[in-house]
Amino acid sequence: MDLVLEAADRHLLTPYVYPAGWPEGEPCRQLLSLFAITNLGALALYLLFGTLSYCFIFDHELKKHPQFLENQVRREISYALRSLPWISVPTVALFFAEVRGYSKLYDNIEDSPYGWSGVFLSMLSFLFFTDMGIYWIHRGLHHKLFYKRFHKPHHLWKIATPFASHAFHPVDGFMQSLPYHVYPFLFPLHKVTYLGLYIFVNVWTISIHDGDYRVPRFLRHIINGSAHHTDHHLYFDYNYGQYFTLWDKIGGSYKSPTSFEGKGPHDYLRKLREK
């Protein structure tokens, strides 16, 4: 995040926003800047990719499903916009720790223990680490001690749209993002790679709520896609994973998507039309 902060300081904040006497490295200024950047960035990613997915990928026939709520899209967006600023508060604290040099993020490929191969391997390990972390956090949020208070609001959307992707209770949203932020404090990671992965995970979160269940047949039971996550919203106790089905299979919570068996939401709508 320090790359984004440096660019913002150089091109906008120092020349146009802050007083000339306020040093760029002053902690209060950095916290204030990070709060603004994090909120604007999250809002831009959510609205841009959510809108693109809703307009060009989401099947609007799903809005005819009886479990699609009245004014659902507006409610999803409203809930997400209220939650994002609160989610950003602890997130900014972690970004601040990165900016102050407490993480293992590095600037140059030469700083990688294994060069370019180390960068590539770190991308893979990031995906597997965060997938594991999110699985257990997500499954924990389904425990009766936490579900009603924190995770139930996200399950209001049984037939989700891409705008449901960030419509979480703030505690729920931050907890499920925590593995992304913890990783660079534990393992070396290139700064540009981290920014790219941060964008990717936000886009992926939108994609598993987009109602497009198509996936290559040989990946159907490997990749946790929209079909898997739709069944999670519908049937509650299955498919907690983020990218892969690995941890669901290890944890005994894997469910083959009903959409792959001719029993999904589209099939239900087709049967309604045939009656």
Disulfide bonds with the S-S distance in Angstrom:
none
